[in-house]
Amino acid sequence: MSKSNTDFNWDLLEGNKGFGNAYTKEEHKKLMAMYDATLNDVEESKVVMGKVVTITDRDVVIDVGFKADGLVPRSEFRDMPELKAGDEVEVFIEKKESQTGQIELSRKKAKILTAWDKIQGALDNDTIIEGFVKRRTKGGLIVDIFGIESFLPGSQIDVKPIRDFDIFVGKKMEVKVIKINYTNDNVVVSHKVLIEKDLEEQRGLILANLERGQVLEGVIKNMTNFGVFIDLGGVDGLLHITDISWGRITHPEEMLALDQKVRVAVLDFDDDKKRISLGMKQLTAHPWESLDAGIDVGSKIKGKIVNVADYGAFLEIMPGVEGLIHVSEMSWSQHLRNPQDFLKIGDEIEAVVLTLDREERKMSLGIKQLTEDPWTKQEMISKYAVGTAHKGTVRNLTNFGLFLELEEGVDGLVHVSDLSWTKKIKHPSEFVKVGDELDVKVLELDVENRRLALGHKQLEENPWDTFETIFTEDSVHKCTIQAKTDKGAVLELPYGIEGFCNTKNLVKADGSQPEVGESLDFKVVEFIKADKKITLSHLATYTEEKKEKKEKKAKEEDTVAPETLADMAEISSEEKTKKKGGRKKKADDDSAE
């Protein structure tokens, strides 16, 4: 395309096709110098200002002051629908001369380079710029600034938490550049910093005039299980859950909601005025002040259980007025149980006022008082007379015995020694467990001291009267070794009773020691009925037997000896006589000869 320059007088050459021959060489050079002086010396890879010459369906012709005009695709001017000839725009010079002889221009690249310069300038100068929110992304928004996409984090949108990012999409927003990362072509902007500056003055005014008891209006900014944070206009305060209502609530959401406007009173703040404690219930009178004057000790009142602890339950008579029902006031039973065995949260019950202090705003209640104390009933003495049999439930085990509940409020003690006639029980858990039912007989009743002694073994006759005739001293019985200790062994005798044999008397005939579970004969060495004690010996069973045999043999020898001696004496006498007679006969014979 030919160059059209208004600064050069082209009329000098018009009408003369061979104008080159109409001027001398010096005049031609002079004219060309005049022409070159009207042109700009453009450089590649730079952004320059150009003027729109004309607009076609596909291209926009741009004059940048070079000897040839440049073409830019019309698609690069979509953001300038009102573009017309004569308008000035920035373009990027890619090449001075293309293969077609035209200068190559790009508005897109010019926009990018110019945008980064503007962004850097905005960061350096802390300038407020206007952006366009294009879309939502993870954790924030994408904002277009100068044609460059920047990231606006959710935490930088506002001073209060934003729960719906979509409301900003498609809208313009003023922001400030707070970070640039050229390596990743990443720009971070903030709208929050603009709001903070606006709130700084208001915050200073609030803090300067802050005082206890002051009533302020704020917006609920955040909610937790322990309370809510309220924006007082640039300053946050904490409204604790216990200061929301005079009544008991488990979570602030039961009464409040996010973004709700509320009136609160300033309860306290620290010296630096950075932490502010707020209250809502303090704006109304305490419910105790409106408590019915007719309520007094002994009155019956109704309410709802709002809390159950290890030591008792709290009954709410009206919001903000509660009374404690101690676990000991829930049942006439002397055996204390878990309050949850009697009550649960939400129960609506009736109770009796035991103590009342309106000044201290304290009240103790009881529910067992709604029924008669079983120990004061007239039939108590006859019902639980000594010797009567009953069945109860094991409620507690101790080292010395167990507590048995015969009925609600009536407990009795069964001593460990009164569980069995035959077995030596060291702990009640060897015999029963909590919750078991047990048959017992009343051994002692003390109504005044609310004591009841019970026994289980007394339901049967004392077998030791019979055992006394069976396990007599020196009697021998087959016993099984149940357990062994350093001192000896515990033996199981017939009828399931226990005996004891010390280590010395436990030795077997071959010199070895018997094992647990082995059955052997044992001789009763000692029987003490009062102590239910039987002492035995295995050694005595075979040592006594040997002794008996030895004595028997000795006795037999003592019995035979005299007869033998007599016989021997007689035989000896006869032999002597015979010998004597023989000698006489021989002498006679000799004489005769």
Secondary structure, DSSP 8 states (H G I E B T S, - for coil): -----TTS-GGGTTT-TTHHHHS-HHHHHHHHHHHHTTS----TTEEEEEEEEEE-SSEEEEE-SSSS-EEEEGGGGTT-TT--TT-EEEEEEEESS-TTS-EEEEHHHHHHHHHHHHHHHHHHHT-EEEEEEEEEETTEEEEEETTEEEEEEGGGT-SS--S-GGGGTTSEEEEEEEEEETTTTEEEEESHHHHHHHHHHHHHHHHHT--TT-EEEEEEEEEETTEEEEESSS-EEEEEGGGT-SS--S-GGGT--TT-EEEEEEEEE-TTS--EEEESGGGS--GGGGS-TT--TT-EEEEEEEEE-SSEEEEEEETTEEEEEEGGGS-S-SS---GGGT--TT-EEEEEEEEEETTTTEEEEESGGGS--GGG-TTHHHHT-TT-EEEEEEEEE-SSEEEEEEETTEEEEEEGGGS-SSS--SSGGGT--TT-EEEEEEEEEETTTTEEEEESGGGS--THHHHHHHS-TT-EEEEEEEEE-SSEEEEE-GGG-EEEEESGGG--TTS----TT-EEEEEEEEEETTTTEEEEESHHHHHHHHHHHHHHHHHHHHHHHHHHHHHHHHHHHHHHHHHHHHHHHHHHHHHH-
